[in-house]
């Protein structure tokens, strides 16, 4: 069993912290690279279900709370929800689809996928 000096232990802690900072910076850069500035606010009072495809019958992969701001990558056509067939591909934590009927755009309307 080897004993480490306090200075060596401090160096190990500093190196570990530096790696964590770099990993966080790379993750932030990756997220920023897909954030093209399209955002919206969720208007579904009970929360908005996020799906793996732009259809009402596809698998639910998450949810967004009422009033939350979501980041939109692009829009496409899909199942109609109350007459609206547009769906947004969201980039918040996971790539998931949400009906545009329940999202009010903040700024420009997202580009087509």
C-alpha positions as a Markdown table, in Angstrom:
| # | Residue | x | y | z |
|---|---|---|---|---|
| 1 | Unk | 0.0 | 0.0 | 0.0 |
| 2 | Unk | 1.5 | 3.3 | -1.0 |
| 3 | Unk | 1.0 | 6.5 | 1.0 |
| 4 | Unk | 0.5 | 9.7 | -0.9 |
| 5 | Unk | 1.8 | 13.0 | 0.2 |
| 6 | Unk | -0.8 | 15.8 | 0.7 |
| 7 | Unk | 0.8 | 17.6 | -2.2 |
| 8 | Unk | 0.3 | 14.6 | -4.5 |
| 9 | Unk | -3.3 | 14.3 | -3.3 |
| 10 | Unk | -3.9 | 17.9 | -4.1 |
| 11 | Unk | -2.5 | 17.5 | -7.6 |
| 12 | Unk | -4.8 | 14.5 | -8.2 |
| 13 | Unk | -7.8 | 16.6 | -7.1 |
| 14 | Unk | -6.8 | 19.5 | -9.4 |
| 15 | Unk | -6.3 | 17.2 | -12.4 |
| 16 | Unk | -9.7 | 15.5 | -11.8 |
| 17 | Unk | -11.3 | 19.0 | -11.6 |
| 18 | Unk | -9.7 | 20.1 | -14.8 |
| 19 | Unk | -11.0 | 17.0 | -16.6 |
| 20 | Unk | -14.5 | 17.7 | -15.3 |
| 21 | Unk | -14.3 | 21.3 | -16.5 |
| 22 | Unk | -13.2 | 20.3 | -20.0 |
| 23 | Unk | -15.9 | 17.6 | -20.3 |
| 24 | Unk | -18.5 | 20.2 | -19.3 |
| 25 | Unk | -17.2 | 22.7 | -21.8 |
| 26 | Unk | -17.3 | 20.1 | -24.6 |
| 27 | Unk | -20.9 | 19.2 | -23.7 |
| 28 | Unk | -21.9 | 22.9 | -23.7 |
| 29 | Unk | -20.2 | 23.4 | -27.1 |
| 30 | Unk | -22.0 | 20.4 | -28.6 |
| 31 | Unk | -25.4 | 21.7 | -27.3 |
| 32 | Unk | -24.7 | 25.2 | -28.6 |
| 33 | Unk | -23.8 | 23.8 | -32.1 |
| 34 | Unk | -27.4 | 22.5 | -32.5 |
| 35 | Unk | -29.1 | 25.5 | -30.9 |
| 36 | Unk | -30.0 | 27.7 | -33.9 |
| 37 | Unk | -32.0 | 30.2 | -31.9 |
| 38 | Unk | -35.5 | 28.9 | -32.2 |
| 39 | Unk | -37.4 | 28.8 | -29.0 |
| 40 | Unk | -41.0 | 28.4 | -27.8 |
| 41 | Unk | -43.1 | 28.3 | -24.6 |
| 42 | Unk | -45.2 | 25.3 | -23.7 |
| 43 | Unk | -48.9 | 26.1 | -23.5 |
| 44 | Unk | -50.3 | 22.6 | -22.6 |
| 45 | Unk | -51.8 | 23.2 | -19.1 |
| 46 | Unk | -51.1 | 19.6 | -18.0 |
| 47 | Unk | -47.6 | 19.5 | -19.6 |
| 48 | Unk | -46.5 | 18.5 | -23.1 |
| 49 | Unk | -45.7 | 14.9 | -24.0 |
| 50 | Unk | -42.5 | 14.5 | -26.0 |
| 51 | Unk | -42.4 | 11.6 | -28.5 |
| 52 | Unk | -39.8 | 9.7 | -30.6 |
| 53 | Unk | -41.6 | 10.5 | -33.9 |
| 54 | Unk | -44.0 | 13.3 | -35.0 |
| 55 | Unk | -47.1 | 11.2 | -34.4 |
| 56 | Unk | -49.6 | 11.0 | -31.6 |
| 57 | Unk | -49.3 | 7.2 | -31.3 |
| 58 | Unk | -45.4 | 7.1 | -31.1 |
| 59 | Unk | -43.5 | 6.3 | -27.9 |
| 60 | Unk | -43.4 | 8.9 | -25.2 |
| 61 | Unk | -39.8 | 9.8 | -24.3 |
| 62 | Unk | -40.4 | 12.7 | -21.9 |
| 63 | Unk | -42.4 | 15.7 | -21.0 |
| 64 | Unk | -42.1 | 19.5 | -20.8 |
| 65 | Unk | -43.9 | 21.5 | -18.1 |
| 66 | Unk | -46.5 | 24.2 | -18.7 |
| 67 | Unk | -44.8 | 27.5 | -19.3 |
| 68 | Unk | -41.3 | 26.1 | -19.8 |
| 69 | Unk | -39.1 | 27.3 | -22.6 |
| 70 | Unk | -38.0 | 24.7 | -25.2 |
| 71 | Unk | -35.3 | 24.8 | -27.8 |
| 72 | Unk | -36.5 | 23.9 | -31.3 |
| 73 | Unk | -34.2 | 22.5 | -34.0 |
| 74 | Unk | -36.7 | 22.4 | -36.9 |
| 75 | Unk | -40.3 | 21.6 | -37.8 |
| 76 | Unk | -42.0 | 19.0 | -40.0 |
| 77 | Unk | -45.4 | 17.7 | -40.8 |
| 78 | Unk | -47.0 | 14.9 | -38.8 |
| 79 | Unk | -50.3 | 13.8 | -37.2 |
| 80 | Unk | -52.9 | 16.6 | -36.8 |
| 81 | Unk | -53.5 | 17.9 | -33.3 |
| 82 | Unk | -56.6 | 20.1 | -33.2 |
| 83 | Unk | -56.1 | 20.9 | -36.9 |
| 84 | Unk | -52.3 | 21.7 | -36.7 |
| 85 | Unk | -50.1 | 19.1 | -38.4 |
| 86 | Unk | -46.8 | 20.8 | -37.6 |
| 87 | Unk | -44.4 | 19.1 | -35.1 |
| 88 | Unk | -41.2 | 20.5 | -33.6 |
| 89 | Unk | -38.0 | 18.6 | -33.1 |
| 90 | Unk | -36.7 | 19.7 | -29.6 |
| 91 | Unk | -33.1 | 19.6 | -28.5 |
| 92 | Unk | -33.6 | 20.0 | -24.7 |
| 93 | Unk | -31.6 | 17.1 | -23.2 |
| 94 | Unk | -32.8 | 14.6 | -25.8 |
| 95 | Unk | -34.0 | 14.8 | -29.4 |
| 96 | Unk | -37.8 | 14.5 | -29.2 |
| 97 | Unk | -40.8 | 15.6 | -31.1 |
| 98 | Unk | -43.7 | 17.8 | -29.8 |
| 99 | Unk | -46.8 | 19.0 | -31.4 |
| 100 | Unk | -46.5 | 22.7 | -32.5 |
| 101 | Unk | -50.1 | 23.2 | -31.4 |
| 102 | Unk | -48.9 | 23.3 | -27.8 |
| 103 | Unk | -45.9 | 25.6 | -28.3 |
| 104 | Unk | -46.0 | 29.3 | -28.8 |
| 105 | Unk | -43.0 | 30.5 | -30.8 |
| 106 | Unk | -40.7 | 33.1 | -29.3 |
| 107 | Unk | -39.3 | 34.9 | -32.3 |
| 108 | Unk | -39.0 | 33.4 | -35.7 |
| 109 | Unk | -40.9 | 30.3 | -36.8 |
| 110 | Unk | -38.5 | 27.4 | -37.0 |
| 111 | Unk | -37.1 | 26.3 | -40.3 |
| 112 | Unk | -38.4 | 23.1 | -42.0 |
| 113 | Unk | -36.4 | 19.9 | -41.3 |
